[in-house]
Amino acid sequence: MKRFKPLHTAVFSLCIIGAAVGIFAALPILWGNLNYGAYFGAAIAIISVLLCVFLPRAFNCSKRALRYVYRAALAVYAALAVYAAVLSSLMLVGMNNSPKDGGTVIVLGCQVKDGKPSLMLEKRLEAALRYLEDNPQSMCIVSGGKGDNETKSEAQAMQEWLCANGIDKDRIIKEERSVSTKENLLFSKEIIIQRGYNPNIVIVTDGFHQYRASLIADRLGLNSYAVNAATPIYLIPMYWVREWLAVSSMFVFGL
């Protein structure tokens, strides 16, 4: 048994970390924020706890076949944990791709509630406002269509908010067709080409979203930089976990 002790401790620690990550990601479920990132976080927490409970059987079970089943489950879990760590590192790099010079600002849409920007969308607009004030030569594309549960398009709500906070309406172009990040950037690219705007783009969105947005921009032939919204801390774990799924889906199925 002694030879297994270091591995036993390492795997147990990994499971505890996984459970903690899962619990933090799942907590928003308690206040009604139903999101598949939270559900997946809950699943991570449950699986991590179960692996901790059954960990001794991976080394002590008298039946060799069951020992190998337990060990295989642990190996898969460890591989996925490494993948999540690598993906998180790439997401952190994407967040820190700060613009060196002015470019065309693209604010990615988010939910509109009662005709007003939701909390997360307002945080994106606050980040866009600061950048536009510091870079008066930059034009801004607000990108987002109208969902079934929205009274106006996300682009319209964003334009109204920016104008109310001092940005000249002539600097803001609405893109109201998009319903996904890919469409946000694709349709914004069409506007940039049609109007002859600076082809270097500054994507304004939440930090966890920047890596996936930059991948899409790159595949569309756009040179992109990141300006991050101040995401409420309590929402970051849930959306971070959701982004693992979204980026993984993109890797598997493409744009």
N, C-alpha and C positions, 0 to 999 in steps of 0.2 A: 503493500500500500504506500510506503514512503515515497516511492518513485513517482506516484501520482499526485502527491500533495501540492506541488507548485501549480500543476495544471488544474487541479481541483479548485484551488484558490483563485486562479486567473479566470476560470470559467464562471465561478460563483460571483466574482466581482463584476464580470461582464453582464451577467444576468441582472444583478442589482442595478447597474447603470441603465440597462435597457428598461427595467421596470420603472425607474425614476423618470426617464424620458417619456415613456408611455403615459404615466400618470399626469405629468405636466401637460402633455399634448391633449389628454382626454378631459382635463378639468373644465374647459368651457362648456361641456355637455351639461354640467350642473346648473349653469345659468341660461340654458336654452340655446346656446350657439351650436346648432346641429350642422356638422361639417364632416366630410369623410376623412379629413385629417384627424379630427378628434376621435372618430370611430376607430381608425387605424391605430391611433395612439393607445386607445383602450385595449385593442387586440395585442399590441406589443407588450403592454403591461401584464396582461393575463398570461401570455406565452412565457414571458420572462420569469414570472413567479412560478409557473408550473415547472419550468426547467430547473429552477433553484430547488424546488421540492423533490424532483425526481433525479437530481444530479448524482446522488450516491449510487444509484442503480447503474449509471454508466460505467462504474468501476467495480461495484460489488455484486451485481446480480449474478446468481449462480448459473443462469442460462446464457450461454455464449451468444445465441442469436439475439436475445433481448438486449444484451450489453451492446452489441453492434448497432441495434436500432437506436438505442439511446445516444450512442456516440455519433451516429450519423445525424440525428436531430441537432445535437450540439454543434457539429461541424457546419451544418447549413446555417444555423443561427449565427455562429461566429463569422461565417463568410458574408452574411447579410449585414452584420454589424460593421465589418470592415468596409463594405460597399457604402453604407450610410455615412461612415466617417469620411471617406474619400469624396462622396457627393457633397457633404457639408463643407468640406474644404474648398471645393470648386465654387460653391455658392458664396462663401466668404470672399473669395477672390473676385467674383463677379460684382459683389457689393462695393468693392473698393476700387473699381475702375473709374476713377474720377475724371471728369472732362478737363483737358488741358487748355483748350480754347473754346470760344463760343460755338454753338451749333444749333440746329433746329431742335427745339424742345418737343418731345412727344409725351404727353401725359396719358398713361394707360387708365382706362375706365375702371370703375368699381360701382357697387350698388348705389342707386339713388333711392332715398326714402322720403315719401311725402313731398317729392319735388326738390329735395335738398340733398346735397352730398352726404353719404353716410360718413361715419367717423373715419374709416380708413381712407375713403376718397378725399375727405377734407384734409387729412394729413398729407396726402399726395399733392394736393393743391397748394398747401402751405409751403412744401418743398419747391414746387414749381414757381411760386410767387417770389421766393427768395432768389432763385436762380435768374428769373427774368428781370428782377430789379437790379441785380449785379451785372447782367449782360443785356443792356438795352437794345443791342443790335439783333438779338435772337428773336426769331419768330416762334410761335407756339401752335402746335396741333393738339387739340383735345380730342381724344379718340374713344368712342363708346356709343353703341346703339341703345335702343329702348327695349328693355325687357318687358315680359308680359305683366309683371307686377310693378312696373314703373310708370309714372304719369308723364314723364318727359325723358328724352334721351340723356344718357350720361354726359355726352358732349355738350348738350345745351346747359345742363346744370353746372358743368365745369366752367363754361364760358361766362355764365352769369356770376359765378362766385369770383372768378379772376377779375372781371370788370368791376364788380362791387368793391374789390380790394385794390383798385388803382391801376390795373393793366389796361392799356388802350385796346379797345375792341378790334382795331385794325391789325393788331399783332396776333390775334387769336383766330385760328381756322378750325371749324368744326368738322369732324369726321364721324358721321352718325350711322354708318352701316355695320360696323364690326360687332361681333358677338364673342370674340375670342382674342387671345393675345396675338395669334398669328394674323388674324384679320386686322387688329389694331395697327400692326406694323406694315402689313401689305398695303392696306388702303392709305395709310399715311405716306408710304413710299410713293404711291401714285400722285398724291398731292405735291410732294416735294419735287418730283420730276416735272409735273405740269406747271408749277409756279417758279421753278428754277431756284429753289431754296438751297441753303447749305446742305450738302449731302451727308455731312457728319451729324449724327443724331445724338441727342441727350435724352435718355429714357428716364422718365420720372415714374417710379413705382416703389413698392415696398422692397426692402433689401432682399428678403427671401425670394422674391420674384425675378430679381435682376439676372441671375445666371441663365434661367430658361429664356427670358426675353432676349438676352444677348446671343444665345444660340440661334434663335429664330431670326434675329436681325442679320447675323452672319450668313445664314443660309439664303437670306433674301438679298445679299450683297450690300448690306448697310454697315457702315463703320459706326459702332455705338459706344456710348459712355453712360455712366450710371449716376443719377442723383436720387438718393434714397429718402423715402418718407419716414417719419418717426412713428413706426408701428407701435401701438400700445404693447407694453412688455408682456402682459398676460395672454395676448393673442399669438405671440411669436412661436411658441412650441407647436401649437396646433397647425398653423399655416406652414411652418417649416417641414413638419412631417408630411403634410399634404403635398408640398412641393417635391419631396422625394418621389412620391407616386407619379406626379405630373411629368417630371423630368424622365423618370424611368419609362413611362408610357411613350414619351417622345423618342427615346433611344430605340425602343422596340418597334414602334409603328411609324416613326418619322413625323413630319409636320402634319 
